[in-house]
Amino acid sequence: MVRKILVYIEGDTKKGNAAAVTLREGFSVFFQTLADKIRVPVKPVMCGARETAIRLFLANLDADSEGFIVLLVDSESAVGAGETPKDFLRKISPKFDFRKVGDDQCHLMVELMESWFLADRKALAGFFGPGFNPKALPQNKNVEQIPKTDVLAGLKNATRKTAKKEYGKGAHSGEILRQIDSAKVRRAAPHCEKLFEAIEKKAGE
């Protein structure tokens, strides 16, 4: 029986400025609805760079017999139709051995974490406040079809006239993760939906 879920995530392990919410704190809140549903703790493990996250994930595959360990990293580029996250990671990181990894353990933020933010524009507007320009954001409702450069440029242009200034990962991402609705992200990002479904299925076994 699975007693906890450990999600090894690409992302800075540093706190940034003193007032910033860490990515670990942000992901903890983002996964809380899922944890409540399955009645199993979902614990994010922030790992830094993508290759570091992959290495730590692989090193800890067999470290906890009561835990289900999954990997969550940015794809940084488009994922092919029908291409599984595991196949994608094998392609972009061929030096790592994924033979012992289940297909349900590899997951992607397509094309990057900030893509998820675009799924909840109401939360973005509430966070940045007056001066936020939603029209500057890419309009595709499937956020995984928006190129990384367009996501970041859209966030920059939408926030530049707000009191918080332009979007900054260290200053803003953790708090935005705390505020966005995971249900909206699941509807707008198919790979996020696959992550949640894989965890729900494993917890139900």
Backbone hydrogen bonds, N-H to C=O, Kabsch-Sander energy under -0.5 kcal/mol:
donor,donor_aa,acceptor,acceptor_aa,energy
3,R,66,E,-3.4
4,K,66,E,-1.0
5,I,41,P,-3.0
6,L,68,F,-2.4
7,V,5,I,-0.5
7,V,43,K,-2.5
8,Y,6,L,-0.7
8,Y,70,V,-3.1
9,I,7,V,-0.7
9,I,45,V,-2.6
10,E,72,L,-2.1
11,G,48,G,-2.5
20,A,17,N,-1.6
26,G,22,T,-2.3
27,F,23,L,-3.1
28,S,24,R,-2.1
29,V,25,E,-1.8
30,F,26,G,-2.3
31,F,27,F,-2.3
32,Q,29,V,-1.2
33,T,29,V,-0.5
35,A,31,F,-2.5
36,D,32,Q,-2.8
37,K,33,T,-1.8
38,I,34,L,-2.4
39,R,35,A,-1.6
40,V,35,A,-1.1
43,K,5,I,-3.3
43,K,41,P,-0.6
45,V,7,V,-3.2
46,M,44,P,-0.5
47,C,9,I,-2.3
48,G,11,G,-2.6
53,A,49,A,-2.4
54,I,50,R,-2.3
55,R,51,E,-2.4
56,L,52,T,-2.7
57,F,53,A,-2.4
58,L,54,I,-2.6
59,A,55,R,-2.1
60,N,56,L,-1.2
60,N,57,F,-0.6
61,L,58,L,-0.9
63,A,60,N,-1.5
67,G,64,D,-1.2
68,F,4,K,-2.3
69,I,67,G,-0.6
70,V,6,L,-2.7
71,L,105,Q,-3.0
72,L,8,Y,-3.0
73,V,107,H,-1.7
75,S,109,M,-2.2
76,E,109,M,-0.5
76,E,111,E,-3.1
83,E,80,G,-2.3
88,F,84,T,-2.7
89,L,85,P,-2.7
90,R,86,K,-2.1
91,K,87,D,-1.7
92,I,88,F,-2.2
93,S,89,L,-2.3
96,F,93,S,-1.8
98,F,96,F,-0.7
101,V,98,F,-1.7
105,Q,102,G,-2.0
106,C,103,D,-0.8
107,H,71,L,-1.5
109,M,73,V,-2.5
110,V,108,L,-0.7
111,E,109,M,-0.5
115,S,112,L,-1.8
116,W,112,L,-0.6
116,W,113,M,-1.6
117,F,113,M,-0.6
118,L,114,E,-0.9
118,L,115,S,-0.7
119,A,116,W,-1.6
120,D,117,F,-1.6
124,L,120,D,-1.7
125,A,121,R,-2.6
126,G,122,K,-2.2
127,F,123,A,-2.3
128,F,124,L,-2.6
129,G,125,A,-2.3
132,F,129,G,-1.8
133,N,158,A,-2.4
136,A,133,N,-1.7
137,L,134,P,-1.5
143,V,141,K,-1.1
143,V,188,A,-1.0
144,E,188,A,-0.7
145,Q,142,N,-2.1
146,I,143,V,-1.3
150,D,147,P,-0.6
151,V,147,P,-2.0
152,L,148,K,-2.3
153,A,149,T,-2.2
154,G,150,D,-2.4
155,L,151,V,-2.2
156,K,152,L,-2.2
157,N,153,A,-2.6
158,A,154,G,-2.3
159,T,155,L,-1.2
160,R,156,K,-1.0
162,T,159,T,-2.1
163,A,128,F,-0.5
163,A,130,P,-0.6
165,K,162,T,-1.4
172,H,168,G,-2.7
173,S,168,G,-0.7
173,S,169,K,-1.5
174,G,21,V,-0.5
176,I,172,H,-2.2
177,L,173,S,-2.5
178,R,174,G,-1.5
179,Q,175,E,-1.2
179,Q,176,I,-0.6
180,I,176,I,-2.3
182,S,180,I,-0.6
184,K,181,D,-0.6
185,V,181,D,-1.8
186,R,182,S,-2.4
187,R,183,A,-1.6
188,A,184,K,-1.7
189,A,185,V,-2.1
192,C,189,A,-1.0
193,E,189,A,-1.8
194,K,190,P,-2.0
195,L,191,H,-1.7
196,F,192,C,-2.3
197,E,193,E,-2.6
198,A,194,K,-2.4
199,I,195,L,-2.1
200,E,196,F,-2.6
201,K,197,E,-2.5
202,K,198,A,-2.2
203,A,199,I,-2.5
204,G,200,E,-1.3
205,E,201,K,-0.5
205,E,202,K,-1.1
